[in-house]
């Protein structure tokens, strides 16, 4: 028996927040793939604010926090 994996592209745009050494990195992930860095903020509240503003500018975009790294 064999199986073939067919990648299904995401139908939505995504702005992600993830922890990094400087604080929290914000990046845009378009449906066609790739990654566009949008900035770095030192605290989670500022990162959420930036991510929300960028998602509003892009339009029809989801914001996802991947992990808070124990920093709130």
NUDREN-891151 format. One record per atom (N, C-alpha, C, O): residue number from 0; atom name; residue in three letters; x, y, z. Coordinates in pm, whole numbers, padded with zeros to 5 digits. Atoms other than C-alpha are relative to their C-alpha. Example, Ala and Ser with C-alpha at 12.3 -4.5 7.8 and 13.67 -1.06 7.14 Angstrom:
<gupas>
<0; 'N'; 'ala'; <00089; -00119; 00000>> <0; 'CA'; 'ala'; <01230; -00450; 00780>> <0; 'C'; 'ala'; <00090; 00120; 00000>> <0; 'O'; 'ala'; <00194; 00118; 00066>> <1; 'N'; 'ser'; <-00082; -00119; -00006>> <1; 'CA'; 'ser'; <01367; -00106; 00714>> <1; 'C'; 'ser'; <-00077; 00109; 00073>> <1; 'O'; 'ser'; <-00026; 00220; 00090>> 
</gupas>
This chain:
<gupas>
<0; 'N'; 'unk'; <00085; -00116; 00000>> <0; 'CA'; 'unk'; <00000; 00000; 00000>> <0; 'C'; 'unk'; <00090; 00123; 00000>> <0; 'O'; 'unk'; <00189; 00128; 00073>> <1; 'N'; 'unk'; <-00077; -00124; 00003>> <1; 'CA'; 'unk'; <00134; 00345; -00082>> <1; 'C'; 'unk'; <-00095; 00119; 00018>> <1; 'O'; 'unk'; <-00215; 00110; -00008>> <2; 'N'; 'unk'; <00079; -00121; -00022>> <2; 'CA'; 'unk'; <00018; 00693; 00004>> <2; 'C'; 'unk'; <00073; 00119; -00059>> <2; 'O'; 'unk'; <00196; 00124; -00061>> <3; 'N'; 'unk'; <-00058; -00122; 00054>> <3; 'CA'; 'unk'; <00073; 01027; -00154>> <3; 'C'; 'unk'; <-00049; 00118; 00084>> <3; 'O'; 'unk'; <-00169; 00130; 00112>> <4; 'N'; 'unk'; <00035; -00116; -00081>> <4; 'CA'; 'unk'; <00081; 01345; 00051>> <4; 'C'; 'unk'; <-00016; 00119; -00093>> <4; 'O'; 'unk'; <00075; 00155; -00168>> <5; 'N'; 'unk'; <00030; -00117; 00083>> <5; 'CA'; 'unk'; <-00081; 01642; -00119>> <5; 'C'; 'unk'; <-00013; 00119; 00092>> <5; 'O'; 'unk'; <-00107; 00126; 00171>> <6; 'N'; 'unk'; <00012; -00118; -00087>> <6; 'CA'; 'unk'; <-00013; 01975; 00051>> <6; 'C'; 'unk'; <-00119; 00087; -00041>> <6; 'O'; 'unk'; <-00138; 00118; -00159>> <7; 'N'; 'unk'; <00115; -00087; 00024>> <7; 'CA'; 'unk'; <-00324; 02188; 00084>> <7; 'C'; 'unk'; <00038; 00140; 00048>> <7; 'O'; 'unk'; <00067; 00159; 00166>> <8; 'N'; 'unk'; <-00038; -00134; -00042>> <8; 'CA'; 'unk'; <-00249; 02560; 00084>> <8; 'C'; 'unk'; <-00103; 00062; 00095>> <8; 'O'; 'unk'; <-00222; 00034; 00087>> <9; 'N'; 'unk'; <00091; -00070; -00090>> <9; 'CA'; 'unk'; <-00393; 02777; 00359>> <9; 'C'; 'unk'; <-00083; 00100; -00080>> <9; 'O'; 'unk'; <-00034; 00162; -00175>> <10; 'N'; 'unk'; <00090; -00091; 00071>> <10; 'CA'; 'unk'; <-00690; 02982; 00246>> <10; 'C'; 'unk'; <-00008; 00135; 00069>> <10; 'O'; 'unk'; <-00089; 00219; 00030>> <11; 'N'; 'unk'; <00006; -00126; -00073>> <11; 'CA'; 'unk'; <-00620; 03264; 00488>> <11; 'C'; 'unk'; <00141; 00053; 00025>> <11; 'O'; 'unk'; <00239; -00021; 00021>> <12; 'N'; 'unk'; <-00127; -00063; -00035>> <12; 'CA'; 'unk'; <-00346; 03507; 00574>> <12; 'C'; 'unk'; <00015; -00002; 00151>> <12; 'O'; 'unk'; <-00084; -00001; 00224>> <13; 'N'; 'unk'; <-00025; 00018; -00142>> <13; 'CA'; 'unk'; <-00182; 03483; 00914>> <13; 'C'; 'unk'; <00111; 00093; 00046>> <13; 'O'; 'unk'; <00215; 00103; -00019>> <14; 'N'; 'unk'; <-00104; -00076; -00068>> <14; 'CA'; 'unk'; <00011; 03719; 01140>> <14; 'C'; 'unk'; <00029; -00076; 00129>> <14; 'O'; 'unk'; <-00061; -00098; 00210>> <15; 'N'; 'unk'; <-00035; 00078; -00118>> <15; 'CA'; 'unk'; <00202; 03525; 01405>> <15; 'C'; 'unk'; <00086; 00080; 00096>> <15; 'O'; 'unk'; <00161; 00169; 00057>> <16; 'N'; 'unk'; <-00084; -00057; -00105>> <16; 'CA'; 'unk'; <00360; 03626; 01734>> <16; 'C'; 'unk'; <00072; -00118; 00064>> <16; 'O'; 'unk'; <00008; -00214; 00106>> <17; 'N'; 'unk'; <-00076; 00108; -00063>> <17; 'CA'; 'unk'; <00639; 03406; 01867>> <17; 'C'; 'unk'; <00115; 00057; 00080>> <17; 'O'; 'unk'; <00170; 00161; 00045>> <18; 'N'; 'unk'; <-00109; -00049; -00083>> <18; 'CA'; 'unk'; <00901; 03443; 02139>> <18; 'C'; 'unk'; <00134; -00007; -00072>> <18; 'O'; 'unk'; <00157; -00097; -00153>> <19; 'N'; 'unk'; <-00136; -00001; 00051>> <19; 'CA'; 'unk'; <01258; 03531; 02045>> <19; 'C'; 'unk'; <00090; 00057; 00109>> <19; 'O'; 'unk'; <00042; 00092; 00216>> <20; 'N'; 'unk'; <-00094; -00048; -00103>> <20; 'CA'; 'unk'; <01570; 03646; 02231>> <20; 'C'; 'unk'; <-00026; 00145; 00040>> <20; 'O'; 'unk'; <-00006; 00180; 00156>> <21; 'N'; 'unk'; <00024; -00141; -00028>> <21; 'CA'; 'unk'; <01477; 04015; 02207>> <21; 'C'; 'unk'; <-00136; 00027; 00062>> <21; 'O'; 'unk'; <-00161; 00137; 00111>> <22; 'N'; 'unk'; <00136; -00017; -00052>> <22; 'CA'; 'unk'; <01116; 03960; 02320>> <22; 'C'; 'unk'; <-00097; -00084; -00079>> <22; 'O'; 'unk'; <-00103; -00206; -00061>> <23; 'N'; 'unk'; <00098; 00069; 00083>> <23; 'CA'; 'unk'; <00845; 03871; 02068>> <23; 'C'; 'unk'; <00013; 00047; -00144>> <23; 'O'; 'unk'; <00014; 00167; -00171>> <24; 'N'; 'unk'; <-00011; -00030; 00142>> <24; 'CA'; 'unk'; <00881; 03854; 01690>> <24; 'C'; 'unk'; <-00138; -00011; -00064>> <24; 'O'; 'unk'; <-00214; -00103; -00034>> <25; 'N'; 'unk'; <00127; 00001; 00073>> <25; 'CA'; 'unk'; <00585; 03936; 01465>> <25; 'C'; 'unk'; <00033; -00021; -00147>> <25; 'O'; 'unk'; <00120; 00047; -00202>> <26; 'N'; 'unk'; <-00026; 00030; 00141>> <26; 'CA'; 'unk'; <00573; 03792; 01112>> <26; 'C'; 'unk'; <-00132; -00022; -00072>> <26; 'O'; 'unk'; <-00232; -00064; -00012>> <27; 'N'; 'unk'; <00116; 00020; 00086>> <27; 'CA'; 'unk'; <00325; 03778; 00823>> <27; 'C'; 'unk'; <00024; -00125; -00084>> <27; 'O'; 'unk'; <00129; -00139; -00146>> <28; 'N'; 'unk'; <-00007; 00121; 00081>> <28; 'CA'; 'unk'; <00258; 03441; 00655>> <28; 'C'; 'unk'; <-00110; 00005; -00105>> <28; 'O'; 'unk'; <-00226; -00024; -00073>> <29; 'N'; 'unk'; <00103; -00003; 00105>> <29; 'CA'; 'unk'; <00078; 03484; 00321>> <29; 'C'; 'unk'; <-00042; -00142; -00040>> <29; 'O'; 'unk'; <00032; -00237; -00014>> <30; 'N'; 'unk'; <00049; 00134; 00037>> <30; 'CA'; 'unk'; <-00129; 03192; 00181>> <30; 'C'; 'unk'; <00092; -00072; -00098>> <30; 'O'; 'unk'; <00097; -00195; -00098>> <31; 'N'; 'unk'; <-00086; 00064; 00099>> <31; 'CA'; 'unk'; <00121; 03129; -00099>> <31; 'C'; 'unk'; <00133; -00046; 00058>> <31; 'O'; 'unk'; <00215; -00103; -00014>> <32; 'N'; 'unk'; <-00122; 00046; -00066>> <32; 'CA'; 'unk'; <00399; 03060; 00153>> <32; 'C'; 'unk'; <00097; 00114; 00023>> <32; 'O'; 'unk'; <00073; 00227; -00019>> <33; 'N'; 'unk'; <-00099; -00101; -00032>> <33; 'CA'; 'unk'; <00702; 03245; 00276>> <33; 'C'; 'unk'; <-00027; 00062; 00136>> <33; 'O'; 'unk'; <-00117; 00020; 00209>> <34; 'N'; 'unk'; <00010; -00066; -00130>> <34; 'CA'; 'unk'; <00745; 03472; 00574>> <34; 'C'; 'unk'; <00056; 00141; -00013>> <34; 'O'; 'unk'; <00164; 00160; -00069>> <35; 'N'; 'unk'; <-00045; -00137; 00006>> <35; 'CA'; 'unk'; <00772; 03849; 00606>> <35; 'C'; 'unk'; <00006; 00055; 00144>> <35; 'O'; 'unk'; <-00099; 00071; 00207>> <36; 'N'; 'unk'; <-00010; -00054; -00136>> <36; 'CA'; 'unk'; <00908; 03986; 00938>> <36; 'C'; 'unk'; <-00062; 00140; 00008>> <36; 'O'; 'unk'; <-00040; 00223; -00080>> <37; 'N'; 'unk'; <00064; -00129; -00018>> <37; 'CA'; 'unk'; <00705; 04280; 01069>> <37; 'C'; 'unk'; <00060; 00081; 00114>> <37; 'O'; 'unk'; <00040; 00202; 00121>> <38; 'N'; 'unk'; <-00061; -00073; -00109>> <38; 'CA'; 'unk'; <00898; 04368; 01382>> <38; 'C'; 'unk'; <00020; -00086; 00123>> <38; 'O'; 'unk'; <-00021; -00202; 00128>> <39; 'N'; 'unk'; <-00026; 00066; -00127>> <39; 'CA'; 'unk'; <01009; 04276; 01732>> <39; 'C'; 'unk'; <-00040; 00096; 00111>> <39; 'O'; 'unk'; <-00008; 00215; 00105>> <40; 'N'; 'unk'; <00039; -00080; -00116>> <40; 'CA'; 'unk'; <00861; 04401; 02060>> <40; 'C'; 'unk'; <00047; -00070; 00126>> <40; 'O'; 'unk'; <00057; -00193; 00130>> <41; 'N'; 'unk'; <-00055; 00057; -00122>> <41; 'CA'; 'unk'; <00993; 04352; 02412>> <41; 'C'; 'unk'; <-00105; -00065; 00090>> <41; 'O'; 'unk'; <-00073; -00156; 00166>> <42; 'N'; 'unk'; <00103; 00062; -00083>> <42; 'CA'; 'unk'; <00660; 04269; 02578>> <42; 'C'; 'unk'; <-00118; -00047; -00085>> <42; 'O'; 'unk'; <-00138; -00001; -00197>> <43; 'N'; 'unk'; <00109; 00064; 00073>> <43; 'CA'; 'unk'; <00355; 04066; 02477>> <43; 'C'; 'unk'; <-00111; 00098; -00037>> <43; 'O'; 'unk'; <-00167; 00088; -00146>> <44; 'N'; 'unk'; <00107; -00096; 00029>> <44; 'CA'; 'unk'; <00106; 04352; 02498>> <44; 'C'; 'unk'; <00035; 00086; -00122>> <44; 'O'; 'unk'; <-00050; 00108; -00208>> <45; 'N'; 'unk'; <-00043; -00079; 00116>> <45; 'CA'; 'unk'; <00306; 04564; 02253>> <45; 'C'; 'unk'; <00003; -00084; -00126>> <45; 'O'; 'unk'; <-00028; -00035; -00235>> <46; 'N'; 'unk'; <-00003; 00089; 00116>> <46; 'CA'; 'unk'; <00350; 04263; 02024>> <46; 'C'; 'unk'; <-00141; -00025; -00052>> <46; 'O'; 'unk'; <-00163; -00027; -00173>> <47; 'N'; 'unk'; <00139; 00020; 00042>> <47; 'CA'; 'unk'; <-00026; 04198; 02021>> <47; 'C'; 'unk'; <-00057; 00124; -00068>> <47; 'O'; 'unk'; <-00131; 00114; -00166>> <48; 'N'; 'unk'; <00047; -00125; 00060>> <48; 'CA'; 'unk'; <-00094; 04564; 01945>> <48; 'C'; 'unk'; <00054; 00015; -00142>> <48; 'O'; 'unk'; <-00021; 00047; -00234>> <49; 'N'; 'unk'; <-00060; -00009; 00133>> <49; 'CA'; 'unk'; <00150; 04564; 01651>> <49; 'C'; 'unk'; <-00061; -00102; -00095>> <49; 'O'; 'unk'; <-00093; -00069; -00209>> <50; 'N'; 'unk'; <00057; 00105; 00084>> <50; 'CA'; 'unk'; <00015; 04233; 01519>> <50; 'C'; 'unk'; <-00144; 00034; -00041>> <50; 'O'; 'unk'; <-00182; 00013; -00156>> <51; 'N'; 'unk'; <00138; -00041; 00032>> <51; 'CA'; 'unk'; <-00345; 04360; 01538>> <51; 'C'; 'unk'; <-00004; 00113; -00101>> <51; 'O'; 'unk'; <-00086; 00112; -00192>> <52; 'N'; 'unk'; <-00006; -00111; 00095>> <52; 'CA'; 'unk'; <-00255; 04682; 01358>> <52; 'C'; 'unk'; <00040; -00047; -00138>> <52; 'O'; 'unk'; <-00019; -00004; -00238>> <53; 'N'; 'unk'; <-00044; 00051; 00130>> <53; 'CA'; 'unk'; <-00071; 04497; 01082>> <53; 'C'; 'unk'; <-00107; -00087; -00066>> <53; 'O'; 'unk'; <-00126; -00081; -00187>> <54; 'N'; 'unk'; <00107; 00084; 00054>> <54; 'CA'; 'unk'; <-00355; 04245; 01041>> <54; 'C'; 'unk'; <-00113; 00086; -00054>> <54; 'O'; 'unk'; <-00174; 00052; -00156>> <55; 'N'; 'unk'; <00103; -00091; 00048>> <55; 'CA'; 'unk'; <-00600; 04534; 01005>> <55; 'C'; 'unk'; <00042; 00063; -00132>> <55; 'O'; 'unk'; <-00040; 00077; -00223>> <56; 'N'; 'unk'; <-00050; -00060; 00125>> <56; 'CA'; 'unk'; <-00381; 04695; 00736>> <56; 'C'; 'unk'; <-00006; -00100; -00116>> <56; 'O'; 'unk'; <-00042; -00064; -00228>> <57; 'N'; 'unk'; <-00001; 00103; 00104>> <57; 'CA'; 'unk'; <-00352; 04365; 00545>> <57; 'C'; 'unk'; <-00142; -00035; -00042>> <57; 'O'; 'unk'; <-00169; -00052; -00161>> <58; 'N'; 'unk'; <00140; 00033; 00027>> <58; 'CA'; 'unk'; <-00725; 04287; 00571>> <58; 'C'; 'unk'; <-00023; -00150; -00005>> <58; 'O'; 'unk'; <00060; -00224; -00058>> <59; 'N'; 'unk'; <00036; 00142; -00006>> <59; 'CA'; 'unk'; <-00897; 03950; 00627>> <59; 'C'; 'unk'; <00119; -00084; 00041>> <59; 'O'; 'unk'; <00166; -00170; -00034>> <60; 'N'; 'unk'; <-00121; 00063; -00049>> <60; 'CA'; 'unk'; <-00609; 03827; 00835>> <60; 'C'; 'unk'; <-00020; -00045; 00144>> <60; 'O'; 'unk'; <-00083; 00026; 00223>> <61; 'N'; 'unk'; <00009; 00052; -00136>> <61; 'CA'; 'unk'; <-00587; 03613; 01150>> <61; 'C'; 'unk'; <00129; 00030; 00075>> <61; 'O'; 'unk'; <00237; 00036; 00016>> <62; 'N'; 'unk'; <-00117; -00018; -00087>> <62; 'CA'; 'unk'; <-00354; 03680; 01443>> <62; 'C'; 'unk'; <00009; -00122; 00089>> <62; 'O'; 'unk'; <-00089; -00163; 00151>> <63; 'N'; 'unk'; <-00019; 00121; -00080>> <63; 'CA'; 'unk'; <-00206; 03379; 01619>> <63; 'C'; 'unk'; <00124; 00017; 00088>> <63; 'O'; 'unk'; <00231; 00052; 00039>> <64; 'N'; 'unk'; <-00113; 00000; -00093>> <64; 'CA'; 'unk'; <00015; 03370; 01930>> <64; 'C'; 'unk'; <00048; -00144; 00010>> <64; 'O'; 'unk'; <-00025; -00231; 00059>> <65; 'N'; 'unk'; <-00051; 00137; -00001>> <65; 'CA'; 'unk'; <00236; 03062; 01895>> <65; 'C'; 'unk'; <00035; -00047; 00141>> <65; 'O'; 'unk'; <00007; -00161; 00176>> <66; 'N'; 'unk'; <-00032; 00030; -00140>> <66; 'CA'; 'unk'; <00362; 03072; 02256>> <66; 'C'; 'unk'; <00041; 00130; 00064>> <66; 'O'; 'unk'; <00093; 00220; -00002>> <67; 'N'; 'unk'; <-00042; -00124; -00066>> <67; 'CA'; 'unk'; <00422; 03336; 02516>> <67; 'C'; 'unk'; <00134; -00016; 00069>> <67; 'O'; 'unk'; <00185; 00080; 00127>> <68; 'N'; 'unk'; <-00132; 00022; -00056>> <68; 'CA'; 'unk'; <00746; 03179; 02637>> <68; 'C'; 'unk'; <00008; 00024; 00150>> <68; 'O'; 'unk'; <00118; 00045; 00203>> <69; 'N'; 'unk'; <00002; -00027; -00142>> <69; 'CA'; 'unk'; <00640; 03229; 02997>> <69; 'C'; 'unk'; <00016; 00146; 00034>> <69; 'O'; 'unk'; <00036; 00182; 00151>> <70; 'N'; 'unk'; <-00014; -00144; -00019>> <70; 'CA'; 'unk'; <00662; 03606; 02949>> <70; 'C'; 'unk'; <-00134; 00067; -00025>> <70; 'O'; 'unk'; <-00189; 00054; -00134>> <71; 'N'; 'unk'; <00129; -00067; 00020>> <71; 'CA'; 'unk'; <00347; 03809; 02999>> <71; 'C'; 'unk'; <00007; 00143; 00036>> <71; 'O'; 'unk'; <-00094; 00214; 00025>> 
</gupas>
